[in-house]
Amino acid sequence: MFGLNNDQLMQLVYLGALLAFVLGGIRYRRGLRGAGFHHLAIWALILLALVTVYAYRAPLLRFAQPVLAELSPSSAIAVNIEGGAQELVIRRGPDGHFRLDADVNGVPVRFLVDTGASSTVLTVADAERSGIETAGLEFDRPVQTANGIAYLARASLRTLEIGPYRLTGIPVGVMPEASLNTNLLGMNTIGRFSAWRVEGDRMVLVP
């Protein structure tokens, strides 16, 4: 529209709304008492602050990202990079592992990121929470675990949301809690991203 991108258009809308609000207040203030005009001025300042935050959202987000990552290390934080692209950053937890909060079929589930695992695996309990009918699953696929041979069943996820990105049709294994006490995010999911790397205490997923 008029050669503007989405961000520029949104800025124009915000500024237009601010201008209309202030001009309307100037016309209406003659009929207001002092207290009413004071309230109008406060609302104008609030709207101006919102516009300022929106206009400087990129540097503010860059400043806030390390804080957000420390407060919730298992959240995938979207980080803007050159060219307008984004990367997803996961912080290493206190136990030395990367853990990730994702939405499985719309249900929040926590994963241990395991680049040594070929498949993504859910516990039976979390599979049931995410809507997988576990009663009809066949636990007939042997896998080697730290505790010996265990058996898993095959299933599929409708959606897996990591940060702002949604993946669909992810094949998963389902394993009883006696054999698996945490969900694993394996390479069949990580491989859906164009690249990944570990930088110190950060794991970076490149969409």
N, C-alpha and C positions, 0 to 999 in steps of 0.2 A: 504494500500500500504506500503510494507516493515515494517509493524507493527506500522506505524505512524498514529496518529489521525489527524483530519482536521486542528486543530490549528498548530500542529507541521509541517504538510505538507506545510501550508501557510507560516510559518516562514522560512522553507527551501527554498521555492520559492523566498521569498523576499531577503534572504541572497544570494542566487545564482544570482539573478538579480543584486544586489549591487556589488558582486564580478566581474561579467561580465562587468558591467559598469565601474568600477575602472580600471580593467586590460585593457579593451579596450582603456580607456583614457590614460593609461601609454604608450601603444604602439603607440597611435596616437599623443601624445603631442609633439614628435620631429618635427612634421610638423606644429605645431601651434606657433603662436607668443605669446608674453606675455599676451596680453589681452584675447586671445582665451583660454589659459591655465587657466587664472583666472576664466573665465566663467565655464570652466569644473570643477574646484574645487568647485565652488558655487553649481553646480548641484549635485556633489557628496555629499556635506554636506546636501543638501535638501533631497536626497534619504536616507542618513544615519538617518536623523531626522525622516523621515516617518517610517523607520524600527524600530527605538527606540520607537516611539509612539505605533506602532502595538504590539511590544513585551511587553510593559507595559500598554496595553489597559485596563486590568481588574482594577488595582488600580486607573488609571486615570478616568475610568467611575465611580467608587465608589466615588471619590472626586467630580466629576462633577454632580452627581445625585442630591444632595441638591440644588445646584445652578440652575439646570434645573427646578427642582420642584418649586422653588421660582419664577423663571421667567415666568413659565407657569403652575400654580397650577392645571389647568383642564386637563393637559396631563397625561396619564398613563405612568409612568416611570418604565421600567423593571430593577429590582435590582437583581444582582447575589447573591445567598446564598450558604451555604455549600453544597457540593456534585455536584456543577455545575448547580443546578436548578435555576429558576427565580421566582420572585414574581412581581406583578404589584402594584405600589404604587400611590395613588391619594392623593393630599394635600387638606386639608379643605380650602375653600375660605374665604375671608374677611367677608362674610355674615354668616359664620358658617355652610354652606352647602358644600357637596361634589359635584362638577360638573366635567363632563367627556367629553372630545372631542373624538368622535369615527367616523368611516367611515361607513355609512349606504348605502349598495349597491354601494360603491365607492364614496359616497358624504359625505363631512364633516358635522357632526351634533353634537350639544352640548346637553348633557343630564344633568338633575338633578338626582343624585343617590338617589333613594327612596327605602330603605329596607322595608318600610311599605306598598309598593305597590306590589301586586302579579304579575302584568303584566307590560311590557314595552309599553309605549304609546307615539305616535308621534302626533304633531299638523298636521292639514291638509296641511299647507304650506310646512313643512319639509317632509311629506309623498310624496307630489307631487315632490319636489326637488329630492328625492331619487328614483323616477321612479315608485311609486305606483299609479295606475290608481284610483283616488279617486272618479271619476264621477259615477262609478258603485257600490260604497260601500253603504251598508245599515247601517245607524246609528240607530240601533234598540236594542242595549244592554245597559240597564240602569246601571249607576254606581253612587255611592255616592261620592260627592266631598265636599270641604269646602264651596262651594256656593250652595249646594243642589244637586239634581239629575241631571245628565247629560247623554248624549247618545253617545256611541262610536261604531265604526265599526271594524270588524276584518280583518286583513291582515297578510301578512307574509313577512319577509325579506330574500332575497337570502343570503346576507352576512352582518355581523356586525363585524367590526375590531376594537379591543381595544388594543392599543399598537401593539406589534408584533403578536398578537393572532387573529385568524379569527374564528368566530362562524358562522354556517350556519343554515338556516331554523328556524329563530326565529319568533314565533308568536307575533304579536303586535296589539295594539289597535290604532285607529286613531280617534282623537277628534277635533272638531272645536275650533279655537282660542278663541271664546267667552267663552268656558268652560275650556280650558287649554291653558295657555300662555307659557308653557315650556315643553320640552320633558322629559319624566320620564324613567329612567332605573330601572326596577322593578326586583323582585326576579326570574322571569322566565328566565332572562338573567344572573343575578348574580349567580343563582343556577347552571349554566353551568360550573362554576369553582369548583374545588374540595373543596375549603374552602374560607372564607373571614373573616376579623376581622377589628376592629377599634382600633388603638393605638394612643390615643391623637388626634393630628391633621392629622393623616394619616389613610387612608383606604387601606387595603392590600387585593388584590385578588390573590389567589393561583391557578395557572393553573392545 
